[in-house]
Amino acid sequence: MLKTFKDLLVWQKAHQLVLRIYKESNSFPVDERFGLTSQIRRASVSVAANIAEGFRKRSKKEKIYFYSISQTS
């Protein structure tokens, strides 16, 4: 039984992606800190965050909306 979004395998994988992106992007050039580094980090966080938000929604339509945003991130 799923009790929280953390029980979702897809969220767990998205969270692992965030952790890996942050680790790997530490080695990006300093001049990319506010460009590529910031963008790739925000995109990875968006995936996990929208999965979590979609999980909390009650209506199927709202769930699909947030899961779709997550997919496009």
PQR file of N, CA, C, O and H, with PARSE charges and radii, in Angstrom:
ATOM      1  N   MET A   1       0.838  -1.187   0.000 -0.4000 1.5000
ATOM      2  CA  MET A   1       0.000   0.000   0.000 -0.0000 2.0000
ATOM      3  C   MET A   1       0.882   1.250   0.000  0.5500 1.7000
ATOM      4  O   MET A   1       1.835   1.348   0.773 -0.5500 1.4000
ATOM      5  N   LEU A   2       0.564   2.172  -0.848 -0.4000 1.5000
ATOM      6  CA  LEU A   2       1.317   3.420  -0.930 -0.0000 2.0000
ATOM      7  C   LEU A   2       0.779   4.415   0.097  0.5500 1.7000
ATOM      8  O   LEU A   2      -0.394   4.789   0.062 -0.5500 1.4000
ATOM      9  H   LEU A   2      -0.210   2.092  -1.476  0.4000 1.0000
ATOM     10  N   LYS A   3       1.648   4.836   1.007 -0.4000 1.5000
ATOM     11  CA  LYS A   3       1.224   5.792   2.029 -0.0000 2.0000
ATOM     12  C   LYS A   3       1.716   7.198   1.735  0.5500 1.7000
ATOM     13  O   LYS A   3       1.020   8.175   2.010 -0.5500 1.4000
ATOM     14  H   LYS A   3       2.601   4.533   1.036  0.4000 1.0000
ATOM     15  N   THR A   4       2.902   7.301   1.181 -0.4000 1.5000
ATOM     16  CA  THR A   4       3.453   8.609   0.829 -0.0000 2.0000
ATOM     17  C   THR A   4       4.103   8.518  -0.550  0.5500 1.7000
ATOM     18  O   THR A   4       4.317   7.432  -1.088 -0.5500 1.4000
ATOM     19  H   THR A   4       3.467   6.508   0.957  0.4000 1.0000
ATOM     20  N   PHE A   5       4.406   9.680  -1.101 -0.4000 1.5000
ATOM     21  CA  PHE A   5       5.064   9.707  -2.411 -0.0000 2.0000
ATOM     22  C   PHE A   5       6.413   9.016  -2.365  0.5500 1.7000
ATOM     23  O   PHE A   5       6.905   8.554  -3.394 -0.5500 1.4000
ATOM     24  H   PHE A   5       4.231  10.563  -0.665  0.4000 1.0000
ATOM     25  N   LYS A   6       7.015   8.939  -1.195 -0.4000 1.5000
ATOM     26  CA  LYS A   6       8.316   8.285  -1.068 -0.0000 2.0000
ATOM     27  C   LYS A   6       8.226   6.779  -1.305  0.5500 1.7000
ATOM     28  O   LYS A   6       9.241   6.123  -1.539 -0.5500 1.4000
ATOM     29  H   LYS A   6       6.616   9.315  -0.359  0.4000 1.0000
ATOM     30  N   ASP A   7       7.016   6.234  -1.246 -0.4000 1.5000
ATOM     31  CA  ASP A   7       6.811   4.814  -1.530 -0.0000 2.0000
ATOM     32  C   ASP A   7       6.786   4.517  -3.033  0.5500 1.7000
ATOM     33  O   ASP A   7       6.891   3.361  -3.444 -0.5500 1.4000
ATOM     34  H   ASP A   7       6.191   6.766  -1.056  0.4000 1.0000
ATOM     35  N   LEU A   8       6.647   5.555  -3.840 -0.4000 1.5000
ATOM     36  CA  LEU A   8       6.604   5.382  -5.290 -0.0000 2.0000
ATOM     37  C   LEU A   8       8.014   5.108  -5.833  0.5500 1.7000
ATOM     38  O   LEU A   8       8.946   5.869  -5.574 -0.5500 1.4000
ATOM     39  H   LEU A   8       6.562   6.494  -3.507  0.4000 1.0000
ATOM     40  N   LEU A   9       8.152   4.033  -6.573 -0.4000 1.5000
ATOM     41  CA  LEU A   9       9.448   3.700  -7.173 -0.0000 2.0000
ATOM     42  C   LEU A   9       9.924   4.813  -8.100  0.5500 1.7000
ATOM     43  O   LEU A   9      11.114   5.126  -8.138 -0.5500 1.4000
ATOM     44  H   LEU A   9       7.395   3.415  -6.784  0.4000 1.0000
ATOM     45  N   VAL A  10       9.008   5.404  -8.839 -0.4000 1.5000
ATOM     46  CA  VAL A  10       9.384   6.472  -9.771 -0.0000 2.0000
ATOM     47  C   VAL A  10       9.924   7.688  -9.004  0.5500 1.7000
ATOM     48  O   VAL A  10      10.859   8.338  -9.472 -0.5500 1.4000
ATOM     49  H   VAL A  10       8.042   5.150  -8.808  0.4000 1.0000
ATOM     50  N   TRP A  11       9.356   8.003  -7.840 -0.4000 1.5000
ATOM     51  CA  TRP A  11       9.886   9.128  -7.051 -0.0000 2.0000
ATOM     52  C   TRP A  11      11.272   8.773  -6.509  0.5500 1.7000
ATOM     53  O   TRP A  11      12.167   9.618  -6.503 -0.5500 1.4000
ATOM     54  H   TRP A  11       8.597   7.474  -7.459  0.4000 1.0000
ATOM     55  N   GLN A  12      11.452   7.552  -6.061 -0.4000 1.5000
ATOM     56  CA  GLN A  12      12.748   7.121  -5.545 -0.0000 2.0000
ATOM     57  C   GLN A  12      13.829   7.258  -6.610  0.5500 1.7000
ATOM     58  O   GLN A  12      14.939   7.708  -6.325 -0.5500 1.4000
ATOM     59  H   GLN A  12      10.725   6.866  -6.066  0.4000 1.0000
ATOM     60  N   LYS A  13      13.500   6.870  -7.825 -0.4000 1.5000
ATOM     61  CA  LYS A  13      14.461   6.999  -8.935 -0.0000 2.0000
ATOM     62  C   LYS A  13      14.719   8.466  -9.264  0.5500 1.7000
ATOM     63  O   LYS A  13      15.853   8.854  -9.546 -0.5500 1.4000
ATOM     64  H   LYS A  13      12.598   6.504  -8.056  0.4000 1.0000
ATOM     65  N   ALA A  14      13.666   9.280  -9.226 -0.4000 1.5000
ATOM     66  CA  ALA A  14      13.827  10.716  -9.482 -0.0000 2.0000
ATOM     67  C   ALA A  14      14.702  11.353  -8.404  0.5500 1.7000
ATOM     68  O   ALA A  14      15.529  12.214  -8.704 -0.5500 1.4000
ATOM     69  H   ALA A  14      12.745   8.965  -8.996  0.4000 1.0000
ATOM     70  N   HIS A  15      14.525  10.941  -7.173 -0.4000 1.5000
ATOM     71  CA  HIS A  15      15.334  11.472  -6.069 -0.0000 2.0000
ATOM     72  C   HIS A  15      16.802  11.083  -6.241  0.5500 1.7000
ATOM     73  O   HIS A  15      17.699  11.893  -6.006 -0.5500 1.4000
ATOM     74  H   HIS A  15      13.853  10.242  -6.929  0.4000 1.0000
ATOM     75  N   GLN A  16      17.037   9.848  -6.648 -0.4000 1.5000
ATOM     76  CA  GLN A  16      18.408   9.411  -6.910 -0.0000 2.0000
ATOM     77  C   GLN A  16      19.024  10.228  -8.046  0.5500 1.7000
ATOM     78  O   GLN A  16      20.209  10.558  -8.013 -0.5500 1.4000
ATOM     79  H   GLN A  16      16.309   9.190  -6.838  0.4000 1.0000
ATOM     80  N   LEU A  17      18.206  10.551  -9.051 -0.4000 1.5000
ATOM     81  CA  LEU A  17      18.678  11.390 -10.146 -0.0000 2.0000
ATOM     82  C   LEU A  17      19.106  12.767  -9.624  0.5500 1.7000
ATOM     83  O   LEU A  17      20.159  13.278 -10.007 -0.5500 1.4000
ATOM     84  H   LEU A  17      17.242  10.283  -9.078  0.4000 1.0000
ATOM     85  N   VAL A  18      18.295  13.361  -8.759 -0.4000 1.5000
ATOM     86  CA  VAL A  18      18.634  14.671  -8.178 -0.0000 2.0000
ATOM     87  C   VAL A  18      19.978  14.598  -7.463  0.5500 1.7000
ATOM     88  O   VAL A  18      20.843  15.450  -7.664 -0.5500 1.4000
ATOM     89  H   VAL A  18      17.440  12.946  -8.448  0.4000 1.0000
ATOM     90  N   LEU A  19      20.146  13.588  -6.635 -0.4000 1.5000
ATOM     91  CA  LEU A  19      21.400  13.450  -5.889 -0.0000 2.0000
ATOM     92  C   LEU A  19      22.591  13.291  -6.826  0.5500 1.7000
ATOM     93  O   LEU A  19      23.656  13.865  -6.596 -0.5500 1.4000
ATOM     94  H   LEU A  19      19.444  12.895  -6.471  0.4000 1.0000
ATOM     95  N   ARG A  20      22.400  12.512  -7.877 -0.4000 1.5000
ATOM     96  CA  ARG A  20      23.501  12.306  -8.833 -0.0000 2.0000
ATOM     97  C   ARG A  20      23.799  13.569  -9.630  0.5500 1.7000
ATOM     98  O   ARG A  20      24.961  13.898  -9.867 -0.5500 1.4000
ATOM     99  H   ARG A  20      21.534  12.046  -8.063  0.4000 1.0000
ATOM    100  N   ILE A  21      22.748  14.276 -10.044 -0.4000 1.5000
ATOM    101  CA  ILE A  21      22.935  15.525 -10.795 -0.0000 2.0000
ATOM    102  C   ILE A  21      23.721  16.524  -9.956  0.5500 1.7000
ATOM    103  O   ILE A  21      24.654  17.155 -10.452 -0.5500 1.4000
ATOM    104  H   ILE A  21      21.804  14.009  -9.851  0.4000 1.0000
ATOM    105  N   TYR A  22      23.347  16.671  -8.684 -0.4000 1.5000
ATOM    106  CA  TYR A  22      24.066  17.618  -7.826 -0.0000 2.0000
ATOM    107  C   TYR A  22      25.529  17.215  -7.675  0.5500 1.7000
ATOM    108  O   TYR A  22      26.420  18.063  -7.722 -0.5500 1.4000
ATOM    109  H   TYR A  22      22.588  16.159  -8.281  0.4000 1.0000
ATOM    110  N   LYS A  23      25.772  15.918  -7.494 -0.4000 1.5000
ATOM    111  CA  LYS A  23      27.145  15.441  -7.337 -0.0000 2.0000
ATOM    112  C   LYS A  23      27.959  15.675  -8.608  0.5500 1.7000
ATOM    113  O   LYS A  23      29.067  16.209  -8.556 -0.5500 1.4000
ATOM    114  H   LYS A  23      25.048  15.229  -7.456  0.4000 1.0000
ATOM    115  N   GLU A  24      27.400  15.272  -9.749 -0.4000 1.5000
ATOM    116  CA  GLU A  24      28.118  15.400 -11.012 -0.0000 2.0000
ATOM    117  C   GLU A  24      28.300  16.856 -11.436  0.5500 1.7000
ATOM    118  O   GLU A  24      29.331  17.217 -12.004 -0.5500 1.4000
ATOM    119  H   GLU A  24      26.500  14.839  -9.792  0.4000 1.0000
ATOM    120  N   SER A  25      27.306  17.681 -11.161 -0.4000 1.5000
ATOM    121  CA  SER A  25      27.389  19.074 -11.611 -0.0000 2.0000
ATOM    122  C   SER A  25      28.367  19.904 -10.779  0.5500 1.7000
ATOM    123  O   SER A  25      28.699  21.027 -11.157 -0.5500 1.4000
ATOM    124  H   SER A  25      26.469  17.387 -10.699  0.4000 1.0000
ATOM    125  N   ASN A  26      28.822  19.371  -9.668 -0.4000 1.5000
ATOM    126  CA  ASN A  26      29.866  20.062  -8.899 -0.0000 2.0000
ATOM    127  C   ASN A  26      31.160  20.189  -9.695  0.5500 1.7000
ATOM    128  O   ASN A  26      31.977  21.071  -9.434 -0.5500 1.4000
ATOM    129  H   ASN A  26      28.553  18.459  -9.360  0.4000 1.0000
ATOM    130  N   SER A  27      31.336  19.305 -10.662 -0.4000 1.5000
ATOM    131  CA  SER A  27      32.562  19.345 -11.470 -0.0000 2.0000
ATOM    132  C   SER A  27      32.416  20.195 -12.734  0.5500 1.7000
ATOM    133  O   SER A  27      33.367  20.317 -13.505 -0.5500 1.4000
ATOM    134  H   SER A  27      30.673  18.588 -10.874  0.4000 1.0000
ATOM    135  N   PHE A  28      31.233  20.787 -12.956 -0.4000 1.5000
ATOM    136  CA  PHE A  28      31.040  21.658 -14.113 -0.0000 2.0000
ATOM    137  C   PHE A  28      31.885  22.914 -13.941  0.5500 1.7000
ATOM    138  O   PHE A  28      32.220  23.289 -12.818 -0.5500 1.4000
ATOM    139  H   PHE A  28      30.460  20.688 -12.329  0.4000 1.0000
ATOM    140  N   PRO A  29      32.227  23.559 -15.036 -0.5600 1.5000
ATOM    141  CA  PRO A  29      33.006  24.803 -14.944  0.2800 2.0000
ATOM    142  C   PRO A  29      32.293  25.864 -14.098  0.5500 1.7000
ATOM    143  O   PRO A  29      31.068  25.983 -14.136 -0.5500 1.4000
ATOM    144  N   VAL A  30      33.062  26.618 -13.348 -0.4000 1.5000
ATOM    145  CA  VAL A  30      32.513  27.652 -12.469 -0.0000 2.0000
ATOM    146  C   VAL A  30      31.679  28.670 -13.248  0.5500 1.7000
ATOM    147  O   VAL A  30      30.673  29.169 -12.743 -0.5500 1.4000
ATOM    148  H   VAL A  30      34.057  26.522 -13.316  0.4000 1.0000
ATOM    149  N   ASP A  31      32.094  28.976 -14.464 -0.4000 1.5000
ATOM    150  CA  ASP A  31      31.350  29.968 -15.247 -0.0000 2.0000
ATOM    151  C   ASP A  31      29.983  29.462 -15.704  0.5500 1.7000
ATOM    152  O   ASP A  31      29.199  30.231 -16.262 -0.5500 1.4000
ATOM    153  H   ASP A  31      32.912  28.571 -14.874  0.4000 1.0000
ATOM    154  N   GLU A  32      29.688  28.191 -15.478 -0.4000 1.5000
ATOM    155  CA  GLU A  32      28.363  27.632 -15.798 -0.0000 2.0000
ATOM    156  C   GLU A  32      27.454  27.557 -14.574  0.5500 1.7000
ATOM    157  O   GLU A  32      26.332  27.060 -14.667 -0.5500 1.4000
ATOM    158  H   GLU A  32      30.324  27.566 -15.025  0.4000 1.0000
ATOM    159  N   ARG A  33      27.927  28.043 -13.432 -0.4000 1.5000
ATOM    160  CA  ARG A  33      27.177  27.945 -12.187 -0.0000 2.0000
ATOM    161  C   ARG A  33      25.756  28.503 -12.313  0.5500 1.7000
ATOM    162  O   ARG A  33      24.813  27.919 -11.779 -0.5500 1.4000
ATOM    163  H   ARG A  33      28.839  28.446 -13.357  0.4000 1.0000
ATOM    164  N   PHE A  34      25.599  29.615 -13.008 -0.4000 1.5000
ATOM    165  CA  PHE A  34      24.298  30.250 -13.142 -0.0000 2.0000
ATOM    166  C   PHE A  34      23.634  29.947 -14.479  0.5500 1.7000
ATOM    167  O   PHE A  34      22.569  30.483 -14.784 -0.5500 1.4000
ATOM    168  H   PHE A  34      26.364  30.090 -13.442  0.4000 1.0000
ATOM    169  N   GLY A  35      24.249  29.110 -15.256 -0.4000 1.5000
ATOM    170  CA  GLY A  35      23.705  28.712 -16.558 -0.0000 2.0000
ATOM    171  C   GLY A  35      23.289  27.263 -16.541  0.5500 1.7000
ATOM    172  O   GLY A  35      22.257  26.904 -15.974 -0.5500 1.4000
ATOM    173  H   GLY A  35      25.115  28.675 -15.008  0.4000 1.0000
ATOM    174  N   LEU A  36      24.095  26.440 -17.162 -0.4000 1.5000
ATOM    175  CA  LEU A  36      23.782  25.027 -17.314 -0.0000 2.0000
ATOM    176  C   LEU A  36      23.619  24.317 -15.964  0.5500 1.7000
ATOM    177  O   LEU A  36      22.689  23.532 -15.785 -0.5500 1.4000
ATOM    178  H   LEU A  36      24.934  26.732 -17.623  0.4000 1.0000
ATOM    179  N   THR A  37      24.503  24.587 -15.037 -0.4000 1.5000
ATOM    180  CA  THR A  37      24.439  23.923 -13.729 -0.0000 2.0000
ATOM    181  C   THR A  37      23.107  24.194 -13.051  0.5500 1.7000
ATOM    182  O   THR A  37      22.437  23.272 -12.586 -0.5500 1.4000
ATOM    183  H   THR A  37      25.259  25.225 -15.183  0.4000 1.0000
ATOM    184  N   SER A  38      22.731  25.449 -12.997 -0.4000 1.5000
ATOM    185  CA  SER A  38      21.467  25.825 -12.365 -0.0000 2.0000
ATOM    186  C   SER A  38      20.280  25.201 -13.081  0.5500 1.7000
ATOM    187  O   SER A  38      19.364  24.691 -12.436 -0.5500 1.4000
ATOM    188  H   SER A  38      23.275  26.199 -13.375  0.4000 1.0000
ATOM    189  N   GLN A  39      20.288  25.237 -14.391 -0.4000 1.5000
ATOM    190  CA  GLN A  39      19.165  24.724 -15.169 -0.0000 2.0000
ATOM    191  C   GLN A  39      18.994  23.221 -15.000  0.5500 1.7000
ATOM    192  O   GLN A  39      17.874  22.749 -14.803 -0.5500 1.4000
ATOM    193  H   GLN A  39      21.032  25.651 -14.915  0.4000 1.0000
ATOM    194  N   ILE A  40      20.064  22.475 -15.072 -0.4000 1.5000
ATOM    195  CA  ILE A  40      19.959  21.013 -14.957 -0.0000 2.0000
ATOM    196  C   ILE A  40      19.555  20.602 -13.543  0.5500 1.7000
ATOM    197  O   ILE A  40      18.826  19.627 -13.362 -0.5500 1.4000
ATOM    198  H   ILE A  40      20.974  22.858 -15.232  0.4000 1.0000
ATOM    199  N   ARG A  41      20.024  21.339 -12.551 -0.4000 1.5000
ATOM    200  CA  ARG A  41      19.623  21.046 -11.168 -0.0000 2.0000
ATOM    201  C   ARG A  41      18.143  21.329 -10.951  0.5500 1.7000
ATOM    202  O   ARG A  41      17.432  20.516 -10.360 -0.5500 1.4000
ATOM    203  H   ARG A  41      20.616  22.131 -12.698  0.4000 1.0000
ATOM    204  N   ARG A  42      17.678  22.482 -11.426 -0.4000 1.5000
ATOM    205  CA  ARG A  42      16.263  22.833 -11.256 -0.0000 2.0000
ATOM    206  C   ARG A  42      15.356  21.851 -11.989  0.5500 1.7000
ATOM    207  O   ARG A  42      14.290  21.500 -11.483 -0.5500 1.4000
ATOM    208  H   ARG A  42      18.256  23.143 -11.906  0.4000 1.0000
ATOM    209  N   ALA A  43      15.763  21.410 -13.162 -0.4000 1.5000
ATOM    210  CA  ALA A  43      14.959  20.446 -13.923 -0.0000 2.0000
ATOM    211  C   ALA A  43      14.852  19.115 -13.182  0.5500 1.7000
ATOM    212  O   ALA A  43      13.774  18.525 -13.120 -0.5500 1.4000
ATOM    213  H   ALA A  43      16.629  21.695 -13.572  0.4000 1.0000
ATOM    214  N   SER A  44      15.953  18.645 -12.625 -0.4000 1.5000
ATOM    215  CA  SER A  44      15.913  17.361 -11.912 -0.0000 2.0000
ATOM    216  C   SER A  44      15.064  17.453 -10.650  0.5500 1.7000
ATOM    217  O   SER A  44      14.325  16.522 -10.330 -0.5500 1.4000
ATOM    218  H   SER A  44      16.829  19.124 -12.675  0.4000 1.0000
ATOM    219  N   VAL A  45      15.164  18.559  -9.938 -0.4000 1.5000
ATOM    220  CA  VAL A  45      14.336  18.760  -8.740 -0.0000 2.0000
ATOM    221  C   VAL A  45      12.857  18.833  -9.128  0.5500 1.7000
ATOM    222  O   VAL A  45      11.995  18.335  -8.405 -0.5500 1.4000
ATOM    223  H   VAL A  45      15.764  19.315 -10.198  0.4000 1.0000
ATOM    224  N   SER A  46      12.575  19.449 -10.258 -0.4000 1.5000
ATOM    225  CA  SER A  46      11.199  19.576 -10.729 -0.0000 2.0000
ATOM    226  C   SER A  46      10.553  18.217 -10.976  0.5500 1.7000
ATOM    227  O   SER A  46       9.369  18.031 -10.692 -0.5500 1.4000
ATOM    228  H   SER A  46      13.276  19.854 -10.846  0.4000 1.0000
ATOM    229  N   VAL A  47      11.312  17.283 -11.496 -0.4000 1.5000
ATOM    230  CA  VAL A  47      10.781  15.943 -11.742 -0.0000 2.0000
ATOM    231  C   VAL A  47      10.278  15.339 -10.435  0.5500 1.7000
ATOM    232  O   VAL A  47       9.120  14.930 -10.342 -0.5500 1.4000
ATOM    233  H   VAL A  47      12.273  17.435 -11.726  0.4000 1.0000
ATOM    234  N   ALA A  48      11.131  15.283  -9.443 -0.4000 1.5000
ATOM    235  CA  ALA A  48      10.762  14.687  -8.156 -0.0000 2.0000
ATOM    236  C   ALA A  48       9.653  15.474  -7.455  0.5500 1.7000
ATOM    237  O   ALA A  48       8.741  14.881  -6.879 -0.5500 1.4000
ATOM    238  H   ALA A  48      12.071  15.616  -9.519  0.4000 1.0000
ATOM    239  N   ALA A  49       9.727  16.794  -7.501 -0.4000 1.5000
ATOM    240  CA  ALA A  49       8.740  17.636  -6.824 -0.0000 2.0000
ATOM    241  C   ALA A  49       7.349  17.479  -7.431  0.5500 1.7000
ATOM    242  O   ALA A  49       6.357  17.435  -6.704 -0.5500 1.4000
ATOM    243  H   ALA A  49      10.468  17.276  -7.969  0.4000 1.0000
ATOM    244  N   ASN A  50       7.271  17.394  -8.738 -0.4000 1.5000
ATOM    245  CA  ASN A  50       5.963  17.251  -9.380 -0.0000 2.0000
ATOM    246  C   ASN A  50       5.365  15.863  -9.186  0.5500 1.7000
ATOM    247  O   ASN A  50       4.143  15.718  -9.146 -0.5500 1.4000
ATOM    248  H   ASN A  50       8.077  17.430  -9.329  0.4000 1.0000
ATOM    249  N   ILE A  51       6.195  14.859  -9.067 -0.4000 1.5000
ATOM    250  CA  ILE A  51       5.700  13.522  -8.729 -0.0000 2.0000
ATOM    251  C   ILE A  51       5.100  13.561  -7.327  0.5500 1.7000
ATOM    252  O   ILE A  51       4.013  13.033  -7.094 -0.5500 1.4000
ATOM    253  H   ILE A  51       7.188  14.977  -9.099  0.4000 1.0000
ATOM    254  N   ALA A  52       5.807  14.181  -6.405 -0.4000 1.5000
ATOM    255  CA  ALA A  52       5.314  14.288  -5.026 -0.0000 2.0000
ATOM    256  C   ALA A  52       4.012  15.079  -4.979  0.5500 1.7000
ATOM    257  O   ALA A  52       3.069  14.679  -4.297 -0.5500 1.4000
ATOM    258  H   ALA A  52       6.691  14.610  -6.594  0.4000 1.0000
ATOM    259  N   GLU A  53       3.953  16.184  -5.687 -0.4000 1.5000
ATOM    260  CA  GLU A  53       2.739  16.998  -5.694 -0.0000 2.0000
ATOM    261  C   GLU A  53       1.575  16.256  -6.339  0.5500 1.7000
ATOM    262  O   GLU A  53       0.451  16.318  -5.840 -0.5500 1.4000
ATOM    263  H   GLU A  53       4.719  16.509  -6.242  0.4000 1.0000
ATOM    264  N   GLY A  54       1.826  15.567  -7.422 -0.4000 1.5000
ATOM    265  CA  GLY A  54       0.775  14.801  -8.077 -0.0000 2.0000
ATOM    266  C   GLY A  54       0.219  13.708  -7.178  0.5500 1.7000
ATOM    267  O   GLY A  54      -0.980  13.427  -7.201 -0.5500 1.4000
ATOM    268  H   GLY A  54       2.738  15.517  -7.827  0.4000 1.0000
ATOM    269  N   PHE A  55       1.081  13.100  -6.395 -0.4000 1.5000
ATOM    270  CA  PHE A  55       0.649  12.043  -5.482 -0.0000 2.0000
ATOM    271  C   PHE A  55      -0.384  12.555  -4.488  0.5500 1.7000
ATOM    272  O   PHE A  55      -1.300  11.823  -4.114 -0.5500 1.4000
ATOM    273  H   PHE A  55       2.055  13.328  -6.376  0.4000 1.0000
ATOM    274  N   ARG A  56      -0.244  13.801  -4.060 -0.4000 1.5000
ATOM    275  CA  ARG A  56      -1.140  14.369  -3.045 -0.0000 2.0000
ATOM    276  C   ARG A  56      -2.503  14.772  -3.593  0.5500 1.7000
ATOM    277  O   ARG A  56      -3.456  14.925  -2.830 -0.5500 1.4000
ATOM    278  H   ARG A  56       0.501  14.395  -4.364  0.4000 1.0000
ATOM    279  N   LYS A  57      -2.602  14.942  -4.889 -0.4000 1.5000
ATOM    280  CA  LYS A  57      -3.857  15.380  -5.488 -0.0000 2.0000
ATOM    281  C   LYS A  57      -4.876  14.255  -5.474  0.5500 1.7000
ATOM    282  O   LYS A  57      -4.530  13.084  -5.628 -0.5500 1.4000
ATOM    283  H   LYS A  57      -1.828  14.817  -5.509  0.4000 1.0000
ATOM    284  N   ARG A  58      -6.123  14.620  -5.288 -0.4000 1.5000
ATOM    285  CA  ARG A  58      -7.182  13.610  -5.195 -0.0000 2.0000
ATOM    286  C   ARG A  58      -7.781  13.259  -6.548  0.5500 1.7000
ATOM    287  O   ARG A  58      -8.095  12.098  -6.807 -0.5500 1.4000
ATOM    288  H   ARG A  58      -6.404  15.571  -5.163  0.4000 1.0000
ATOM    289  N   SER A  59      -7.940  14.241  -7.398 -0.4000 1.5000
ATOM    290  CA  SER A  59      -8.596  13.952  -8.670 -0.0000 2.0000
ATOM    291  C   SER A  59      -7.594  13.389  -9.686  0.5500 1.7000
ATOM    292  O   SER A  59      -6.418  13.751  -9.698 -0.5500 1.4000
ATOM    293  H   SER A  59      -7.685  15.185  -7.187  0.4000 1.0000
ATOM    294  N   LYS A  60      -8.094  12.505 -10.521 -0.4000 1.5000
ATOM    295  CA  LYS A  60      -7.255  11.899 -11.550 -0.0000 2.0000
ATOM    296  C   LYS A  60      -6.717  12.964 -12.497  0.5500 1.7000
ATOM    297  O   LYS A  60      -5.565  12.899 -12.928 -0.5500 1.4000
ATOM    298  H   LYS A  60      -9.049  12.211 -10.512  0.4000 1.0000
ATOM    299  N   LYS A  61      -7.560  13.949 -12.820 -0.4000 1.5000
ATOM    300  CA  LYS A  61      -7.161  15.016 -13.729 -0.0000 2.0000
ATOM    301  C   LYS A  61      -5.967  15.796 -13.169  0.5500 1.7000
ATOM    302  O   LYS A  61      -5.023  16.093 -13.900 -0.5500 1.4000
ATOM    303  H   LYS A  61      -8.496  14.002 -12.471  0.4000 1.0000
ATOM    304  N   GLU A  62      -6.010  16.125 -11.880 -0.4000 1.5000
ATOM    305  CA  GLU A  62      -4.901  16.857 -11.260 -0.0000 2.0000
ATOM    306  C   GLU A  62      -3.640  16.003 -11.201  0.5500 1.7000
ATOM    307  O   GLU A  62      -2.539  16.490 -11.459 -0.5500 1.4000
ATOM    308  H   GLU A  62      -6.778  15.883 -11.287  0.4000 1.0000
ATOM    309  N   LYS A  63      -3.806  14.729 -10.860 -0.4000 1.5000
ATOM    310  CA  LYS A  63      -2.647  13.831 -10.819 -0.0000 2.0000
ATOM    311  C   LYS A  63      -1.951  13.783 -12.178  0.5500 1.7000
ATOM    312  O   LYS A  63      -0.730  13.908 -12.269 -0.5500 1.4000
ATOM    313  H   LYS A  63      -4.701  14.334 -10.650  0.4000 1.0000
ATOM    314  N   ILE A  64      -2.745  13.599 -13.226 -0.4000 1.5000
ATOM    315  CA  ILE A  64      -2.198  13.529 -14.579 -0.0000 2.0000
ATOM    316  C   ILE A  64      -1.475  14.824 -14.933  0.5500 1.7000
ATOM    317  O   ILE A  64      -0.421  14.801 -15.569 -0.5500 1.4000
ATOM    318  H   ILE A  64      -3.737  13.498 -13.152  0.4000 1.0000
ATOM    319  N   TYR A  65      -2.046  15.951 -14.518 -0.4000 1.5000
ATOM    320  CA  TYR A  65      -1.440  17.256 -14.792 -0.0000 2.0000
ATOM    321  C   TYR A  65      -0.026  17.330 -14.205  0.5500 1.7000
ATOM    322  O   TYR A  65       0.916  17.693 -14.910 -0.5500 1.4000
ATOM    323  H   TYR A  65      -2.903  15.969 -14.002  0.4000 1.0000
ATOM    324  N   PHE A  66       0.127  16.992 -12.934 -0.4000 1.5000
ATOM    325  CA  PHE A  66       1.435  17.089 -12.288 -0.0000 2.0000
ATOM    326  C   PHE A  66       2.406  16.023 -12.794  0.5500 1.7000
ATOM    327  O   PHE A  66       3.599  16.291 -12.942 -0.5500 1.4000
ATOM    328  H   PHE A  66      -0.639  16.697 -12.362  0.4000 1.0000
ATOM    329  N   TYR A  67       1.910  14.834 -13.057 -0.4000 1.5000
ATOM    330  CA  TYR A  67       2.782  13.795 -13.595 -0.0000 2.0000
ATOM    331  C   TYR A  67       3.259  14.158 -14.996  0.5500 1.7000
ATOM    332  O   TYR A  67       4.379  13.826 -15.383 -0.5500 1.4000
ATOM    333  H   TYR A  67       0.941  14.616 -12.937  0.4000 1.0000
ATOM    334  N   SER A  68       2.407  14.840 -15.751 -0.4000 1.5000
ATOM    335  CA  SER A  68       2.794  15.299 -17.079 -0.0000 2.0000
ATOM    336  C   SER A  68       3.882  16.368 -17.000  0.5500 1.7000
ATOM    337  O   SER A  68       4.830  16.351 -17.785 -0.5500 1.4000
ATOM    338  H   SER A  68       1.497  15.110 -15.437  0.4000 1.0000
ATOM    339  N   ILE A  69       3.747  17.286 -16.062 -0.4000 1.5000
ATOM    340  CA  ILE A  69       4.776  18.308 -15.864 -0.0000 2.0000
ATOM    341  C   ILE A  69       6.105  17.637 -15.491  0.5500 1.7000
ATOM    342  O   ILE A  69       7.168  18.006 -15.990 -0.5500 1.4000
ATOM    343  H   ILE A  69       2.977  17.299 -15.424  0.4000 1.0000
ATOM    344  N   SER A  70       6.014  16.654 -14.612 -0.4000 1.5000
ATOM    345  CA  SER A  70       7.210  15.929 -14.205 -0.0000 2.0000
ATOM    346  C   SER A  70       7.883  15.270 -15.405  0.5500 1.7000
ATOM    347  O   SER A  70       9.106  15.310 -15.543 -0.5500 1.4000
ATOM    348  H   SER A  70       5.150  16.354 -14.206  0.4000 1.0000
ATOM    349  N   GLN A  71       7.088  14.676 -16.254 -0.4000 1.5000
ATOM    350  CA  GLN A  71       7.632  13.994 -17.421 -0.0000 2.0000
ATOM    351  C   GLN A  71       8.325  14.951 -18.372  0.5500 1.7000
ATOM    352  O   GLN A  71       9.348  14.603 -18.961 -0.5500 1.4000
ATOM    353  H   GLN A  71       6.095  14.644 -16.142  0.4000 1.0000
ATOM    354  N   THR A  72       7.787  16.146 -18.530 -0.4000 1.5000
ATOM    355  CA  THR A  72       8.398  17.097 -19.456 -0.0000 2.0000
ATOM    356  C   THR A  72       9.624  17.782 -18.859  0.5500 1.7000
ATOM    357  O   THR A  72      10.442  18.335 -19.595 -0.5500 1.4000
ATOM    358  H   THR A  72       6.956  16.428 -18.051  0.4000 1.0000
ATOM    359  N   SER A  73       9.760  17.750 -17.540 -0.4000 1.5000
ATOM    360  CA  SER A  73      10.958  18.333 -16.929 -0.0000 2.0000
ATOM    361  C   SER A  73      12.175  17.514 -17.279  0.5500 1.7000
ATOM    362  O   SER A  73      13.283  17.845 -16.858 -0.5500 1.4000
ATOM    363  H   SER A  73       9.096  17.301 -16.942  0.4000 1.0000
TER
END
